[in-house]
Amino acid sequence: MIAQVIVDVPVSRTNRPFDYRVPGWLSPLIHVGSRVVVPFGPRKLQGYVIGITEDDGPEEALHRLKDVEQVMDDTPPLTPELLKMSEWMSRQYLCPWVTAVQAMLPAVLKGKAQKWLTASDLLDEETCSRSGLLWELYRKRQLPLAEVEKQFPDEFMLVPGWIHSGLLSTEYQVRDRITKKQQSFVRSLLTPQQLSESLASLSARAEQMRRVLEVFLQHPEQSFSVQTMRDEFGINRSALKGLEAKGWIAIEQVEIYRDPYANRRFQEKQKPDFTPLQLQALEPIITSIKESSYASYLLHGVTGSGKTEVYLEAIEHTLMKGREAIFLVPEISLTPQMVERFKARFGADVAVLHSALSQGERYDEWRKIIRKEVKVVVGARSAIFAPFENVGLIVIDEEHESSYKQEETPRYHAREVALWRAKENNAVLLMGSATPALETYALATRGRYKLLKMPDRVGNRPMPQVHVVDMREELHSENRSMFSRLLHEMIADRLKKQEQMVIFLNRRGFSTFVMCRSCGYTMRCVHCDISLTYHKSNHTARCHYCGYTIPQPSHCPECQSEHIRFFGTGTQKVEAELAKLFPGIRVIRMDVDTTSRKGSHEELLSKFRQGQGDVLLGTQMIAKGLDFPRVTLAGIIAADTSLHLPDFRAAEKTFQLLTQVGGRAGRHELEGDVVIQTYTPEHYSIQHATRHDYPAFYEDEMLQRRRTGYPPYFRLVLITFSHEEVPVVVRGAHVMGDFLRQKVAQTTILLGPVASPIARVKDRFRFQIMLKYRDEPNVAELLAQATAVFEEWNKQQKVLMTIDVDPYVLL
């Protein structure tokens, strides 16, 4: 038997399967999709089996093959469908095949090869008596090489000599990071009659042993954890050990799931009466689910129109059909509120995957899927790789969200992967948003997706009234506060009525930059071309790209002036200003700084829901998916923050953000208001957001995209180069650019090489090339050829290159 294995070496020359012979004793364990340990050159590496064939080659060729050394799983973690998809992703996103495979696995399954030093039989007590390292190896027989270098730096240089003399040897081992949680359980080995007899035979002094037998007499078929025995029945471990020695009970290690929702009770809610618009949207979706045929839908529904209930009903019909469902939400929308709705509706059939879980919790949730213990997965971007084998429905909520695009290799978009998976499984793809991505809406209007509309809120509740405040007028009226007079009045009004508010600002920190008013010096990161952000809580200035941090100086580093000041507004500053203007106001701030601790996100939202805060203040994480009945005001401090970025999607992102934040207000019985503060009130994205008019915004933005040649009229590829030296990175970019310029079609536009908008990050200078193409059918093949030419040139230069197909971040 021969296994085709892709090994964990993500470079182009190893981007293919390698043949390995499967020893007879391993043949029952190995399957397509198994993780294996294989020799590769001098090392041992983890690999993935993508195919198995019987021995049918010449004996001599088979003899030259190396053996698979270990199969790492009882059940293959990769299904045939996921392997097929990984090959497609490798071609589509121009990444090594093994990188695409690893994107589909929990972090704990990505075992790494480690070099170990091993003592040979020649090493005895006498030989190692003068060396601390040899003595340690004689005692333990094996040590990781990295640990040896750290613990015995003075003797490390002698290691090669000892290896040469045969005292030591080296080997590579692949170790998993898997830790399965286990707990000790106690069960009785006696019948009720034997328990009674044994109880009678124990002396009165063996009080704890007697209590154990009494517990099992009352609960003959039950087992109890050792912890329960201690906490509830007051029984210590020595009593249990004594009974185990007698052969009356067994103490066993039982594997248990780390379930973050284990101690939560989810109350099932009654299904709502569907509105006519919800029923109209559901009809074609349910028909496609019943027919088990591929179909893709875009559900365009305003905020508060009841899209989630449509998703839940579609999932229920999928489960009734005996199939499985994947539900994707942006990471920031994966709130306890959302999880609660799914757990209440589908109970133990739901697995939840998101970054707030520990690695162990994520692994246990993933194992429920692979073991077919659940039928619904709710999660962020990577949940699209759930190892289901009978997917009937994939839902993408807030499909316009940029977080569905991965910014590290493989640079996939969850929407594209979902589309591939839905076609492969004859499943239904359902995308929903109040502000769909322009590309998605364009495809829906052209018939690629079926467009379903829900233009009204549930119960015909009115959309919130939007007020646009021109901050230039506020300045002319001598108001230099970050709050306009209107927003100030509305906050005071809500405090008086004891209603709640959401205030949005897309910047964390206290001030966005620090500048000297005497000489104009601006504090910048020493490693990146970006200004530092001041954080008042610890009086530091910090780079949000590389993490570089310095204490806030009291004098200008350039001219020694005392007039060094903070400019711009961050969430910390808004919080401080609210406390100053409205004494006693209770502000709950949510940004990266306040939600870094595990569980803090849920904790803050629970406090707000329980009425412990008047204002929920935050960045993007408060913009979506939150539904609080008493929120009647949404304030947007600086609507222009994202409008003037060097990004062709700036207007679209601004419109989406304003619409989504505004949608938090007046979702229930109380009517809502939205206040948008801006210096460019005349901009069409702000004007259309004011009227909740997506179709009008779509028309205006499509005119801009056509005029400038951006998606959906053109597709993009962004190629970025980085190196510590400018001349080297420029030469590398020109090698790639010159090759592409000769090969691309005449309709393809090649821009660059030019310096990236942020020209230096982490001490590496950055240049980029952009391809804008329409009629380039073999673009992946062309880029693969260009990459081969570049890598040939790059053997000695060490220029880093990344290729991003359909990029979302152009900085």
N, C-alpha and C positions, 0 to 999 in steps of 0.2 A: 504494500500500500504506500502511495506517495501523496504527501500533503503539499499543496501550494500555499506558501506563507508569505505575507508581507511583514517585514520586520520594522521595529521601532527605530528607524534611522531616517528622519524626514529630510532627505536631500534628493536631488533629481536623479543621481546615478543609481540609487537603490529604490527608485519609485516603480517597482514591478514585483511580481511574486517570485519567490525562490523555492525550488523543489527540495524537500526533505523526506528521507525514508522514515516510515512509521514502524517502530519495533512491534513485534507481535503482541507483547504484553500491553501496549498502549492502544492497540487498534479498537478495543471495545469502548474506550473512553473518548476518543477523538472524533469530532464532528465538524462540519462546516460551521464557522462562527466561533469555534473554541479559541481561547487564549492559550498559547504554548510558549515554552522556553526552548530556544534553539541556539546552537553555536553559530556565531557569525564572525568570521575572522578569528582573532584571539579572544573575543568576548562571548558572553552568553546574553542574549537579548530576549525581550518579550516579542512575540509575533502573533498574528491573527490568521487563522486558517480560512482561506477563501475558496478552496476547492480540494477535493480528494479524488484520486484515481487509483485503480488497481495497478500492480506492477506489470507493465507490458513492454518495457524497453529492453535493450540489450543488457545482459548480466553485468558486463564491464561498466556501463554507464551507471547502473543502479548501485554498484559497489562503491563508486566515487562519491555518492551522495552522503551527506552527514545525517545523523539520526535526530529526530525530535526527542528532546530529553525529558520534557515534563508537560503534562496537560494541567492547566491551572484551575479549571472549573468542572464541577459535576454537570452543570447545565450550561450550554454555550450562551454567553451574554449577548451575542449578536445573531439576529434572525437572518435568513437568506435575503429578505427584503431590505434590511438595513445595510447589508453588505453590497447589494446591488445599488442602493442609493449612495453609498459612500464612493463607489466608482464614478457615478454620475457627478457627484459634488466635486470630486478631484478634477474632472475635466471642466466642469462649469465654472468653478472658482479658482482654477489654476493653482491648486495646492497639492502637496504630497498626499497620496492615497491614505497613508497611515494617519495623517493628521485629521482627515475627514472621519476615519474610523474612531479615533480617540474622542472626537467631539460628541460621539454618541454614548459614551460610557461615563458612569459616575467617577469622580476623581479618585476614589479609593481603589478602582480597578486598573489604574494606570501605573502598574508596577515599574520600578526603575532598576536598571542593572547597577550593581555595586561591586567594586573590586575588593576581594578579601585576601588576607594573608593567612596561610595555613601551615601549622607545624608538621614536619615529616617525622617518621619513626626514628630518624637519626638523632633527633633532638632529645637529650636526656638531662637529668638533674645536674650532672657535672658540667656539661657544655654550657648550660644557661645560667650557672651560678653567678657569673660576673656581669650579666646584662639584665636590666629591668625588663626590657622589651621581650627578650627570649624567655625569661621566666614567666611573664604574663601569657605568652603564647603556649608555653609548655603546660601551663595550668588550664587555659581556656581552649587550646587547640586552634582557635580561629578568631581573627579580629578584622573589622573593616579597615582598609588601607587609610582612609581619611582619618579615622580615629587614631591610628598608629602615628600618623604625621603630627597630629595635634598633641597627643600625650607624650610622645617620645621624640621631640624634634632633634635632640643631640644624636640619637642612634639611627634616625631615619636614613641617613646617607649610607649606613652600613648594610641596609636591607638587600641591595642588589648583589653584594658579595655573598651573603648568606643564602640567597636564592641560587646563585651559581654553584655554591658548594653542596647544595642539596638539602640544607637544613630546613629551608622554607620553600613554599611554592605559592603561586597566586592563582586565584580563579575568580570568575565573574559569577555572581548569583543574582537572580531576579527575585525581589521580595515584594509581596503585596502590602498595601497599607490597610488591608481589610481588618477590621476588628468587629467581630460579631458579639453583640451584648448577650451575656449569659447570666442566669440567676439560679441560685440553689433552691430546689424544691424538695419537699419531704412527702413521701407516700407510704402507706402501710402495706406490708407484705402478708398480713394476717387476715383471716376471715373474721367476721364479727364474733363467732364462738371462740376462736383462738385469742382474740383480743381480750375477751372477758376472762378467759383462763389465765392469760399472761398478767392481766391487771391484778388478779387475785394472788398470783405468786410473788408480786413485788412487795418489798417491805414498806411500811408506812413512812420510813425516812426518805425513800426515793420519790419525794413529792412531785418533782418536775417530770420524771419519767411517767408517773401515774397520770399526770395531767395530759401528756401527749397521747397516751392510749385512750383516755376519755374523749379527747377531741376526735380521734378517728372512730370511736364507737358512735359518736353523734353524727359524724359525716363519713361513713364508711367508703364511699366511692371517690372522695375528694382528695386532692393533693394541695399542700400549702407551701408558700415560699418560706424560707428560713426567717426572712425579715418579718413576715406576718406572725409566725410562731413567737418571735421575740416581742414584737410590738403589741399584738392583740392578746396573746395568751401568757406572756411573761416567761417563756421557756428559753433557757440559754442553750448555746451550741453543745456544751459538754453533755447535757442530758440526751440530746439528739445523737451525738456520737456514741454514747453508751448503748442506746437502743439499736443503733446501726450495727454495733459489734455483736449484739445478740442475734442479729439477723431478723429483727422484727419490723424494721423500717428500712427504706432506701433513701439516701440523699443523692439527688441527681442534678447535674448541670443542664439546664434547659435554655435553649436559645430563645430570646424574646425580641420583639421589635422595639426600636426607639421611636415611639410615636409621639410627635409634638402635640397631638390633639387627644391623647389617651384619656386625660382626666376632664375633658370637656363634654358637656351634654348639649347636644344640638336638638332643639325643639322643632319638630316638623311643622311647617306652616301650611295653612290651607291654600290650595291653588287659587289664584285670583281669577275673576271672570275676565276673559280676554276681550280687548276692545275690537271693534270691527277691523281696524288697521292691523292689529296683531294677528288676527285670524286670516286676513288676506295674505299676510307675509308667510304665515305658517303653511298654508295649503300646498304651494308647489314644493316646499322643502320636505314636508312629510311624504308627499307623493314620491319624490326621488329616493327618500330613505326606504320606503316600502318596496320600491322597484330594484333596490340595490344597484343603482346605476350612477355613473359619475355625473355630477352636476356641480357648478360653482355659482354662488350667489353673493351679491353685495347688498347688505341690508343698510340702507341709508336712513337712519332715524335720529331725530333731534334728541338732545340731552333730556332724559326724563320720559322718553316715549315708550319705555318698557322693553328694550331690546333683550335684557337679561332673561326675562320670562320666556321670550321666544327661543333663546338658546336652550334653556332648561327643558322646555317642552320637546324640542328637537332631539335632545340627548335622551329623554325618556323613550321616545319612539325608536331610537337607535338600539337601546338596551332591550326593548320589547322584541326587536328583530333578531336578538341574539348576537349583536355586534358591539364593538367597543368605540368609545368616543375620546377625543383629545380636545381640551379646551385651553386655548392660549390667551393670556392677558399680559399687558406690559408689566414688568417687574413692580413698578410703583403702584399699579392698580391691584396687585395681588394682596389685598388687605384682608384682615380677619373677617371683615364684613362679607367679602366675596366667598371666602372659604366656608363660612357659616351657611350661606345659602345652598351651597353644593352638598355639604355634609348633612344638612337638615333634609334635603330632598333625596339623596342617594345613599346616605349612611356609610357603611363600611365598604361600599363599592368604589369609594373615591380615594385616590392617592394624590398627594399634593407635593409638587416639586418647585422649590424656589430658593433663592440665595440666603434667606434668613435662617434656613435650617442648617444644623451642623452637618459636616460631611457624613457622619454616622447615620443621622436621621434621613438624609437624602438617599443614602445607600439602602436603608431599610425600606423606604417608600418605593425605590426602584425595584427591590427584590419582590415586593408585593405584585408588581406588574409582571415581572418575568415568570413568577410562579402562578400567574393567572388568578390571583386572589382578588383583583379589582377589575372594574370594567370602564372606569372613567379616570382620566388623568387631568388635573388642573395644574397649570404651571406657566412659567415664563418661557422665553424663547427656546431653551434646550429641551423642553418637554415634547417638542415635535418629534424627538427621537425615541419616545416611549416604545419599548420593545413589544408592542401588541402585534398580533398576527391576523386580526380580523377587524381592522379599522373600518367603521361605517360612517363616521362623521368627524370632521375637524372644524372647530370653531376658532376664529381669530377675532377677539374683541379689540376695539380701538385699533383697527388694522393699519391706520396711518402712522402709528408710533414708530419713531426711529430706533427704539430699543429692540425691535425685531431684527435689526441688522447687526450682525456681530462685527466688531471692529478689530478682532485678532484673527489670525489664520485658524481655520478656514473662514473667510469673510462671506458667510452665507446670509441670505435673507430668509427668515422663517416662513414668509409668505410663499416664496418660490419653492421651498422644500415641501411645504404643505400641499401645494398644487401638484407636485410630482407624486407625493404619497397618495393623494386622493385619486389621481388617475390610475395609479398602480393597483389600488384596492377597490376600484369601482365604488368609491365613497363620495360623500357630499362634502364640499368645502363651503363653509358659511363665514363670510367676513362682515364685520359690522363696525360702523362708526357714524358719529354725527358730522365728522369732517374728514371724509375719505381722502387718501392720498390721491393726488392728481392723476398719477399713472393708473391707479385702480379704477377711478371714476371714468377715465377716458376709455379704458377697456370695456367697462360696463356699458357705456353709451354706444360702443361699437358692437356689442353683442357677445363679446368674449365671456363675460360674466352676465348672469341674469340680475337685473337691477330691481330691488324691492324697496319701497319707500314707506316711511312712517313719519310724516311731517308734523304730527301733533303730539303733545304730551298726553300721558294717561289722564283720563278724567277731564280732558280738554282744559287742563290748567294752563294759565297764560305763561308764555315765556317771560323771563324777568325783563324789567324795563332797563334799558342800557343808557347811561349818561356819559358822554365823552367830555372830558375837561381838557382844554388847551392850556398847558402849563406855562406857555409864553405869556398868556393873559394874566395868570396868577403872579408871575414875576412883575409885570407892569403894574399890578395892584399892590406891590410891596409885600406879597406873600412869598417868603423864601423857605417856608416849611416844606417837607417832603409830602405833606398832606394838603390837597386842595381844600378850599373852604367847603365845597360840597361834600367831600368825603369826610371831613371833620364833623360836619353837621350830622351826617348819616350815622357815623360811629356813635356820636353822643345820643342820637335818637334810639339806636338799637340797645345801647346800654340801659337807657331809661325803660325801654319795653322788655328788658331781659331776654332779648333775642340774640342769636349767635351770628358771627361774621367769619368770613374767610378772606384773608389778605395775602395777596400773591406778589412775590418779587423773585425774579429768576437769578438772584445772586446771593450766595451765602457770604458769611463774613461781616465785618463792620463797615469797612470802606473798600472800594474797588481798587484804589491806588493811593500811594503816599507820595506827596510832592513837596519840595521846598519852595516857599513863596518868594524867597530872596533870589535864588539863582535858577529856578525851574527844574532842578534835579528831580528825577522820578526814580523811586526805588524799583529795581528790576532784579529778576532772578539771575544769578551768576552762571546758571547752567542752561537757561532757556531764554528766548527772546519774548519775554512776557513780564508784565508788571506784577509786583507782589500785592497780595490782598491783606489788609490789616484785620486781625482778629482780636477784639477787645477782651474776650474772656481770659486769654492768657498773655495779652500784650505782645503779640508776635506778628510779624509780616511773613506770609506764607505763599509759596508758589503752588497753584492748584494743578500743575502739570507734573512736576517731579517730586513735590513735597519739601523742597528746600525751605528752611525756616530760620529766621533771625529775630532776636529781641528787637522790639520797637526802639529806634534810636531817639534820643532827646535833642540831638543836634544833627544838622545836615552833614552827611559824610563828605560832601563835596566842598562846601564853603563854611562849615561850622556854624551856620546861622541857627538860631532857636526857632525860626519860623517854618518848621516842618509840620505839615498838616495832612489830614486825611480827606480825600475827596471821593465823591460817588456814594452810593448807598448800598448796604448789604442787609441781610435779614437781622443781624445782631443790632444794627443801628436803628432799624425800624422798630424793633422790640423796645429799645431804650427810649425812643421818641414817643411811643405809645404810652409808656409808663409815666413819662414826664407830662404829657398833655392830658392824660386821663388817669389821675391817681386812683389806685385800687383796681385798675383793669387787669383781668386775668388773661395773660397771653400764653398760648402753647405754641412754641416754635418748633417747626419740623424742617430740618435740612440735613445735609450729610454729617454735620458736626454733632447734632443732637440725636441721630438715629443710628450711630455706629455700633452701639452695644446691642447684643442679641435680645430681641423682644421689646426694644424701646419703641419701635414703630407702632406696634400693637398697643403698648401701654399708653402712649400719647393720644392715639385715636380714641381709646376707651375712655380716657379722662374727659376728652372733648364731648364724646357722645353722652356721658353721664352728667354733663352740664358743669364740669369743674373748670371750664375755660370759657371766656367770652369771645376770644379771637383765636382762630387757627391761622398762624402765620407761617408761610413756608415757600419753598421753591417748587419745582415741577411735581414733586411727590404728592402735593395736595391738589393738583389740578384735575385729576381724573378718578373716576370710579367711586368717589366718596358720596354718601347719601345721608345727610343729617336733616331731620325734619325741621329743626328750629333755626337753620341758617337762612337768613333773609337778605344778607348783603354780601356781595363779592367785590372786593376792591383790588384793582390792579395798579400797583404803584408806578411802574415804568414800562408802559406797553412797547416802547421803542427798543428795549434791550436786545431783542433778537432781530429787529427789523433792519439794522444797518450792518449786519455781519457780511463778510465777503462770501456769500453763499447764495446760489440761485434759488434755494428753497426758503430764503429768509421771509418773504411775504407770506408764503404758505404756512410756515411754522408759526408766524405771528397770528394769523387768522385762526389756526387750530387752537393755539394756546388761549387766546382771548375767548373763543367760543366755549372751550372746555371749562375754563375757570368760571366764566359767567354761568355755566350750566349747573354749578353747585348751589345756586341761590334759588329759593322759591320752588323747591321740588315737591312740596306737599301742600297742606292747606294754606299756609302763610305765603303771601305774594313776595316776590323778591326784586331787588335792585342790584344793578352792576354799575360800578364807577370805573371808567377807564381813563387813567391819567397819561397824557401823551404830549410830545412836542411836535408831532406830525399828524394832527387829527384829519387832515385832508387825504391821507394815504388810503388807497382803495381797500387794502386789507382791513384797516380799522373801520372804515365806513361800512363795509359789508358785514363785519362782525357785529357792529351796532344793530343791524337789522336782522341778524341771524339768517343771512341770505347766502347760503352756500352756492347755489347755481349761478348767481351774479358774480361772485368771487371767482368761480371756476372759469367763466367766460373771460374775465379780465386777465386772470393769471395765464390762461392758455394763449392769449394774444402775446403776452410778454415772452413766454417760453418759445413760441414759434419765431418771434422776432430775433431772439438771442440764440436759438438753436440748442435748446436743452430738453431733457425728458418732459413729456412723453414723445416729442418729435424726434429726438436723437437718443441713443444710448451712450453711456459714458464708461470709460475705463480710466482709473487714476493710478499712475505708476509713480511711486515715491522712492527716492534714493537717499541714504544718509551715511555720513562718515565724519570722523573727527577733523578732517582737513578739507577745506573748500575746493582746492584744485582737483583732488582725487574724486570727490563726489560729482563735480561738474563733468569730468572726463567720462565717468561711468554713465551719467545721464545721457551724454552725447553718443556714446557707443550704441545704446538702446535706441535713442531717437533717430540716429542716422539710418539704422537698419530698417526701422518701421517706416520711415519716410519713403524709402525706395519700394516698399512692398504693399502699402495700403492702397485701397481703391481711391479713385479720384473724388468720390463723394465723401470720403472720410476726412475729417479735420483733425490735424495733429497740432496741439498747442504745447510749446515749450521745446527744450527744457527751460524752466524758470525756477527761481527760489520759491519755496512754499510760503504761504501767507505767514505762518510762524516758522521762521527760517532756521531756528535752532531749538532743539529740545534735548535735555539731558546731555549737553555738551556735544551733540551730533548735529552737523549742518545738513539741511534738508533741501533737496531739489525735486521737482516733479514734472511729469509729462501727462497731458490729458488727451485721450482719444475720444472724439465725438463721431459716432458712426450710425449709419442707417442700413446701408446695403453692403454689409461685410459678413457674409454667411460663415466664413471660416475664421472668425476673429480669435477663437480659443487656440486654434492650430497656429495661426500667425504669431500670437503672443508666446506660445510654447517655443517656436523657432527663434524668436527674438531673445527669449530667456536663455536658450542654449548658447547663442552668440555672446550674450552678456556674461554668462558664467565662465565661458572660456577665457574672456578678457579678465574676469574678476578673481582668478585663482590666487593671485598674490596680493590683491588690493584690499579685500575684505570690506567692500561696500555692501551695505544692507539694502535689499530691494524688496518692496512689497507691491503686489498687483491687486487692486480693488475693483472688482466688476460691479457696476451700478453702485458707486459709492454714495454714502450719506454724509460723511464728514469730509470737507474739502480743505480743512485747515492744516 
